[in-house]
Amino acid sequence: MIINALILAFKQIYRNMLRAFLTMLGVIIGVASVVVMIAIGNGVKANIQNQIKSLGSNIITLNPARGFSSAGGSLQRNFSTAEVAIVRNTFTQARAIAPIASTQTLVRYGGKSAQVMVSGVDSGYLAATMWQLDSGRVIEEREYESGARMCLVGTSMVKELFGTENPLGARVRIRDSMCEIVGVLESKGQGARGNDQDNIILLPLKAFSNFVFGTNSPFFISQVLISLDDGVDSVLAAAKLREIMLQIRPPQEGQKERFDIWDTKEMARAMEEATKTMTIFLGAIASVSLFVGGIGIMNIMLVSVTERTREIGTRLAIGALESEVLLQFLVESIVISSLGGCIGVVVGFFGAWLASYLMLIPFVFDIGVAALAFGISAGIGVIFGYLPAKKASMQDPIKALRYE
């Protein structure tokens, strides 16, 4: 009986193909919207996780405070090498402590030039960030200590200034100084702020201070990365670091703390919760389209019952049971909504891929969500198709045969 109902349903859909497609449209849009929104939410979540991972494992970042005190004085002041030395000597839970001094400046090679992020670092930087080399060698400890004009470069800078040429051994001009490239860093891609992490040059901190920073001031370190030992609670470690920094930089009367501490693990948890909430919210909004699609199916099925009143009367008059008529219209409603669900999943897959490509986020297609959306679309066919099917089965055969 069900097979016959399916055959009749497909025949009816084929006879009214355009109307059937327009009926499915609401379900198609609803399912596609759910799939796309969930995929975008998952992609944003994966992108944030990748960006935080690119900072390193179990990292705390120490930054100068931004803004102004209540007395009107500026809180922003870079760290000095002496302050970093105190942190290095007193904070014992770190696997590596990496001071960073950075500036965006023009870098030249041959007849080409590019704006590049130039960062002065020490030997702890690669260990803290777990950044590997793609080719070449690392800067040696003695070269860091002496402030040798050696540098490591990112892949984006290499493409812009060197193209297909091997950069190892080449000398690039940073402002008025030359720097020899000894290694090329592995690609890291986009950073947490949307910046290109591969458009970078790393050179010894002392060389940065002498040849790039261009001043004798000891306050030139703009950030300190602290990589914690395995198993160290980052929350407790951040609290301990705050105690140390309050001794180094005690706030004056009417001032806030003159430093900021960011725990990347806590940032990751907060962002994950935020993206999870956003994904649920977007999915709920998109689900409204499914409800609207269900109403459309019910309306068209009611119209179909009215148009086929004489057909229903004939079937009932020659012995068809009410349950058979009900099943016929219910199956037709389910087939329409299920076909709409199938098309919606396909449209949603390609829509999610396109959105991920345009938004520069990972493409994360959740097959479970797609299956759930399809199942809901079939359920909508049952829920919104039952009333028209029941109306069809309750027709009086004699009145139905007389219907014009």
C-alpha distance (Angstrom), angle and dihedral (degrees) to the residues before:
residue distance angle dihedral
M1 . . .
I2 3.81 . .
I3 3.82 91.5 .
N4 3.81 90.4 53.1
A5 3.81 89.8 47.7
L6 3.82 90.1 52.1
I7 3.82 91.9 49.7
L8 3.81 91.7 49.4
A9 3.83 90.4 46.3
F10 3.82 92.8 54.0
K11 3.81 90.8 46.4
Q12 3.80 90.9 51.8
I13 3.83 91.0 48.3
Y14 3.81 90.4 49.0
R15 3.83 91.6 51.3
N16 3.82 90.6 52.7
M17 3.80 99.8 30.7
L18 3.80 98.2 151.1
R19 3.78 93.7 47.6
A20 3.81 90.8 46.0
F21 3.80 90.9 51.8
L22 3.80 92.4 48.9
T23 3.81 88.2 49.2
M24 3.82 90.1 51.9
L25 3.79 92.0 47.8
G26 3.78 94.9 85.0
V27 3.81 91.3 51.3
I28 3.83 91.6 44.4
I29 3.80 91.3 52.8
G30 3.80 91.8 44.2
V31 3.82 95.9 50.2
A32 3.82 93.1 41.4
S33 3.81 90.8 49.2
V34 3.80 92.6 51.7
V35 3.82 92.6 47.7
V36 3.82 93.3 46.6
M37 3.80 95.6 45.2
I38 3.80 93.8 48.1
A39 3.82 90.7 46.3
I40 3.82 91.1 50.7
G41 3.81 90.8 48.8
N42 3.81 91.7 49.5
G43 3.81 90.4 45.4
V44 3.81 92.3 52.1
K45 3.80 89.4 47.9
A46 3.82 92.1 50.3
N47 3.80 90.5 46.2
I48 3.81 92.3 53.2
Q49 3.80 91.2 47.3
N50 3.81 91.4 50.4
Q51 3.79 91.8 48.5
I52 3.80 92.9 50.4
K53 3.81 90.7 46.3
S54 3.79 88.7 53.3
L55 3.83 88.2 64.7
G56 3.78 89.8 61.9
S57 3.79 138.9 -102.2
N58 3.81 119.8 -50.1
I59 3.81 94.3 -11.5
I60 3.80 130.4 175.3
T61 3.80 116.5 -164.9
L62 3.79 122.1 -152.7
N63 3.81 115.8 -156.9
P64 3.81 136.3 173.3
A65 3.80 111.9 -99.9
R66 3.79 117.5 -98.2
G67 3.79 125.3 -139.9
F68 3.80 135.4 24.0
S69 3.76 136.0 -58.2
S70 3.81 123.6 -117.7
A71 3.80 87.5 -101.7
G72 3.80 90.0 59.2
G73 3.80 98.6 -107.3
S74 3.80 122.2 132.4
L75 3.82 116.0 -104.4
Q76 3.80 94.3 -163.3
R77 3.78 112.3 103.4
N78 3.78 126.7 142.0
F79 3.79 120.8 -121.4
S80 3.77 122.5 -101.4
T81 3.80 126.9 -132.2
A82 3.83 88.0 -112.8
E83 3.82 91.7 56.9
V84 3.80 90.9 49.0
A85 3.82 89.5 49.5
I86 3.83 90.4 54.7
V87 3.82 90.9 50.6
R88 3.80 90.2 47.8
N89 3.82 91.8 51.6
T90 3.82 98.5 43.3
F91 3.80 105.1 33.7
T92 3.81 102.8 77.6
Q93 3.82 100.9 173.5
A94 3.81 95.4 75.0
R95 3.77 126.5 105.9
A96 3.79 90.0 -166.4
I97 3.81 135.5 1.3
A98 3.79 115.5 -157.7
P99 3.83 122.3 -173.7
I100 3.81 113.7 -158.8
A101 3.80 131.4 -161.5
S102 3.80 115.3 -173.9
T103 3.77 141.4 179.4
Q104 3.79 135.5 167.8
T105 3.79 108.6 -122.8
L106 3.79 144.2 153.2
V107 3.80 116.2 -86.1
R108 3.83 121.6 -167.4
Y109 3.76 134.8 -161.8
G110 3.78 122.4 171.2
G111 3.78 107.2 -39.4
K112 3.81 94.1 -25.2
S113 3.79 131.4 90.4
A114 3.79 136.1 -177.7
Q115 3.80 139.9 179.1
V116 3.81 104.9 -110.5
M117 3.80 135.5 175.0
V118 3.80 105.1 -114.5
S119 3.81 114.2 -162.3
G120 3.77 130.4 -172.8
V121 3.81 111.2 -146.6
D122 3.79 140.4 161.0
S123 3.80 132.6 -131.8
G124 3.83 92.1 -78.9
Y125 3.80 94.4 64.9
L126 3.81 99.6 80.5
A127 3.81 90.6 43.1
A128 3.82 92.4 50.1
T129 3.80 95.2 47.2
M130 3.83 95.1 34.0
W131 3.79 87.7 -133.7
Q132 3.80 112.1 167.5
L133 3.80 130.4 -156.0
D134 3.78 123.0 -110.4
S135 3.80 92.1 -160.7
G136 3.79 141.1 -13.5
R137 3.80 125.1 30.3
V138 3.79 139.1 -64.4
I139 3.79 123.5 -101.8
E140 3.81 107.6 -94.4
E141 3.79 124.1 -122.2
R142 3.82 93.1 -112.3
E143 3.83 89.3 52.7
Y144 3.81 90.3 52.8
E145 3.81 90.7 49.3
S146 3.80 94.5 47.8
G147 3.82 94.6 43.2
A148 3.81 92.9 -121.1
R149 3.79 115.9 -171.4
M150 3.81 93.8 -114.7
C151 3.80 123.0 128.3
L152 3.78 145.5 -172.5
V153 3.81 117.3 -142.2
G154 3.81 137.1 -156.2
T155 3.79 124.8 -120.6
S156 3.83 95.2 -113.8
M157 3.79 91.5 56.6
V158 3.80 90.0 47.6
K159 3.82 91.8 53.0
E160 3.80 92.6 48.4
L161 3.80 98.7 46.7
F162 3.81 104.0 24.5
G163 3.81 106.5 25.8
T164 3.81 105.4 -171.4
E165 3.83 93.8 -15.3
N166 3.82 117.5 113.5
P167 3.84 106.5 -109.4
L168 3.82 96.7 -163.5
G169 3.77 110.4 115.5
A170 3.81 93.1 11.3
R171 3.81 120.2 126.9
V172 3.80 119.6 -133.5
R173 3.80 125.9 -166.2
I174 3.81 116.6 -122.2
R175 3.79 106.4 -171.5
D176 3.83 102.3 -53.2
S177 3.80 98.4 -19.3
M178 3.80 134.6 80.3
C179 3.80 123.5 -131.6
E180 3.81 127.6 -168.2
I181 3.83 117.1 -135.2
V182 3.81 110.8 -131.3
G183 3.83 100.3 164.9
V184 3.82 144.6 17.5
L185 3.82 117.9 -138.5
E186 3.79 123.9 -133.0
S187 3.80 114.2 -101.6
K188 3.81 115.9 -93.2
G189 3.81 99.9 175.2
Q190 3.78 124.9 -155.7
G191 3.79 120.3 6.6
A192 3.81 130.3 -138.0
R193 3.82 90.9 -90.7
G194 3.81 93.9 48.1
N195 3.81 92.1 -99.8
D196 3.81 124.6 139.3
Q197 3.81 103.8 -108.3
D198 3.82 90.8 -167.2
N199 3.81 93.9 61.9
I200 3.79 91.0 85.2
I201 3.80 146.0 112.0
L202 3.82 120.7 -156.4
L203 3.79 119.7 -159.8
P204 3.82 134.1 162.4
L205 3.80 114.3 -69.7
K206 3.80 92.1 -124.3
A207 3.82 91.6 52.3
F208 3.82 89.6 49.5
S209 3.81 90.9 51.5
N210 3.81 93.8 47.1
F211 3.82 102.5 39.8
V212 3.83 108.8 18.5
F213 3.81 108.5 28.0
G214 3.80 89.8 49.9
T215 3.81 100.0 -159.3
N216 3.79 137.7 89.0
S217 3.82 93.1 -130.0
P218 3.83 111.9 122.4
F219 3.85 90.6 -148.6
F220 3.80 100.2 87.0
I221 3.82 104.2 110.1
S222 3.82 107.8 108.8
Q223 3.82 99.4 -176.3
V224 3.80 141.6 9.3
L225 3.81 120.9 -150.3
I226 3.81 115.0 -155.5
S227 3.79 116.9 -166.7
L228 3.81 109.8 -160.4
D229 3.78 126.2 -140.4
D230 3.81 116.3 -100.8
G231 3.80 112.5 -82.3
V232 3.82 95.0 20.2
D233 3.81 113.6 136.2
S234 3.80 104.2 -121.1
V235 3.83 92.9 -153.4
L236 3.82 92.8 55.5
A237 3.81 90.6 42.0
A238 3.82 91.1 52.4
A239 3.82 89.5 50.9
K240 3.82 90.8 51.1
L241 3.82 90.9 48.4
R242 3.82 89.5 51.1
E243 3.82 90.1 55.1
I244 3.80 90.5 52.1
M245 3.81 93.3 46.9
L246 3.83 91.9 48.9
Q247 3.79 87.6 58.6
I248 3.81 91.9 46.8
R249 3.80 95.1 42.7
P250 3.81 108.2 21.3
P251 3.81 110.7 -171.0
Q252 3.79 114.9 -114.4
E253 3.78 122.2 -132.1
G254 3.80 111.1 -64.3
Q255 3.81 92.8 12.0
K256 3.77 133.0 116.8
E257 3.80 122.2 -134.9
R258 3.79 110.1 -63.4
F259 3.80 94.1 -138.3
D260 3.82 139.5 50.1
I261 3.81 125.9 -140.3
W262 3.80 119.5 -158.0
D263 3.79 121.5 -168.2
T264 3.82 107.5 -155.6
K265 3.81 92.4 -157.8
E266 3.80 91.6 55.1
M267 3.81 89.5 44.6
A268 3.82 89.3 52.1
R269 3.81 92.1 50.4
A270 3.80 93.1 47.5
M271 3.80 93.1 47.4
E272 3.80 91.5 46.2
E273 3.80 91.0 53.3
A274 3.80 90.7 46.6
T275 3.81 93.5 50.3
K276 3.81 91.2 45.1
T277 3.81 90.2 54.2
M278 3.81 90.4 45.5
T279 3.82 91.3 50.6
I280 3.81 92.4 51.0
F281 3.81 90.6 46.8
L282 3.81 93.1 49.7
G283 3.80 91.3 45.8
A284 3.81 91.0 51.1
I285 3.82 91.6 51.2
A286 3.80 91.3 48.4
S287 3.82 90.5 49.2
V288 3.81 89.2 64.9
S289 3.82 87.1 71.3
L290 3.81 88.9 59.5
F291 3.80 90.4 54.3
V292 3.81 90.4 49.4
G293 3.80 89.2 48.5
G294 3.80 89.7 52.9
I295 3.80 91.3 53.5
G296 3.82 88.6 51.0
I297 3.79 90.8 52.9
M298 3.83 91.2 50.2
N299 3.81 92.1 49.9
I300 3.81 94.0 49.6
M301 3.80 92.2 45.1
L302 3.83 89.9 52.2
V303 3.80 88.6 51.4
S304 3.81 89.2 48.0
V305 3.81 91.1 52.1
T306 3.80 90.0 52.4
E307 3.82 92.9 47.9
R308 3.80 92.4 48.7
T309 3.80 97.6 44.3
R310 3.84 93.1 118.8
E311 3.82 90.5 47.8
I312 3.81 89.7 52.0
G313 3.80 91.3 47.7
T314 3.81 91.5 50.5
R315 3.81 92.3 50.5
L316 3.81 92.1 48.5
A317 3.82 91.7 45.5
I318 3.82 93.6 55.1
G319 3.80 93.4 50.3
A320 3.79 109.0 -81.7
L321 3.80 112.4 151.1
E322 3.79 121.9 -122.6
S323 3.82 88.9 -119.6
E324 3.82 90.2 56.5
V325 3.81 92.4 52.4
L326 3.81 90.6 46.2
L327 3.81 90.6 49.4
Q328 3.80 91.7 48.9
F329 3.81 94.8 56.1
L330 3.79 92.9 38.3
V331 3.82 91.5 53.3
E332 3.80 90.0 47.9
S333 3.83 90.1 53.6
I334 3.81 91.9 47.3
V335 3.82 92.4 48.6
I336 3.82 91.7 51.3
S337 3.80 93.4 48.6
S338 3.83 93.2 42.6
L339 3.79 92.6 50.7
G340 3.79 88.0 48.8
G341 3.82 88.4 50.5
C342 3.84 92.3 51.5
I343 3.79 92.3 49.3
G344 3.82 90.0 44.8
V345 3.83 91.9 54.6
V346 3.82 91.0 51.1
V347 3.82 92.3 46.2
G348 3.80 89.7 45.6
F349 3.82 92.2 51.3
F350 3.80 93.5 54.4
G351 3.81 91.9 38.1
A352 3.82 90.7 53.4
W353 3.81 91.1 48.1
L354 3.81 91.5 50.6
A355 3.82 92.7 46.4
S356 3.81 91.1 49.5
Y357 3.80 90.7 49.4
L358 3.82 93.4 49.7
M359 3.82 93.9 43.3
L360 3.83 92.8 46.0
I361 3.81 93.2 -126.8
P362 3.82 130.1 128.4
F363 3.81 115.9 -83.1
V364 3.82 105.1 -119.1
F365 3.81 111.8 176.2
D366 3.81 112.0 -171.6
I367 3.81 107.1 -151.4
G368 3.82 89.7 -171.0
V369 3.81 91.9 58.4
A370 3.82 90.3 46.4
A371 3.82 90.8 51.5
L372 3.81 90.9 47.1
A373 3.81 91.7 49.5
F374 3.81 90.0 50.3
G375 3.82 90.8 48.4
I376 3.81 90.6 50.7
S377 3.80 90.3 50.1
A378 3.83 89.9 54.4
G379 3.81 89.4 46.9
I380 3.80 89.6 52.3
G381 3.81 87.9 57.2
V382 3.80 89.2 56.8
I383 3.81 96.3 43.8
F384 3.79 98.9 43.7
G385 3.79 95.3 33.3
Y386 3.78 96.3 54.1
L387 3.83 96.8 76.0
P388 3.82 94.8 52.8
A389 3.82 90.4 42.9
K390 3.80 91.2 50.4
K391 3.80 90.5 48.3
A392 3.81 89.9 52.2
S393 3.83 93.3 49.6
M394 3.84 92.6 49.7
Q395 3.82 94.1 56.9
D396 3.83 117.3 128.0
P397 3.86 104.2 -121.8
I398 3.81 93.8 -142.8
K399 3.82 94.6 49.0
A400 3.80 90.1 42.8
L401 3.83 92.5 54.0
R402 3.82 90.4 50.6
Y403 3.82 92.1 49.1
E404 3.82 114.9 117.7
